[in-house]
């Protein structure tokens, strides 16, 4: 199995939506629901090129299990960094 590499993350605070891209976002041709809160984005060959978390605040363990490992790792690392930025130590 080819290792998936996360190319980019896009967060929209207005909608609390997070896009995780494993491939070129411009090649998206359709999306497929994976869970109530997670959508798989695919190219015309049917390859998964990204995921959308519809409401990041509602992310749950089922959503996390359905994501590729590389996406989970990056999401966890980003959340840790964001927590440090939004809640600086005194």
C-alpha positions, -999 to +999 in steps of 0.1 A: +000+000+000+013+034-010+020+058+020-004+087+019+011+122+024-009+151+036-004+180+012-024+207+030-050+216+056-076+243+052-096+254+082-126+277+080-134+291+115-167+306+103-181+271+095-157+251+117-149+230+086-115+214+080-103+201+046-074+176+046-058+172+012-038+142+002-037+152-034-044+181-057-077+198-046-084+210-082-087+173-093-117+167-071-147+155-091-170+141-064-174+136-027-187+106-008-200+106+028-180+083+051-196+092+084-222+119+094-192+143+099-166+131+074-166+133+036-141+116+013-131+137-017-122+118-049-108+124-083-122+110-116-103+078-111-120+072-078-089+078-058-093+095-024-075+128-026-089+144+006-113+146+034-137+172+048-146+173+084-180+190+083-178+203+119-144+200+135-159+205+170-180+174+165-150+152+154-153+118+171-135+085+173-155+070+144-144+099+121-108+094+132-108+056+126-120+062+090-092+087+082-058+075+068-031+073+094-011+103+079-042+125+081-048+115+117-012+122+127-012+156+111-046+165+126-034+156+161-001+175+157-019+205+144-044+204+172-016+203+197+002+233+181-031+253+179-038+246+216-003+260+224-010+291+203-045+298+216-036+290+252+000+303+257+018+293+288+025+322+313 
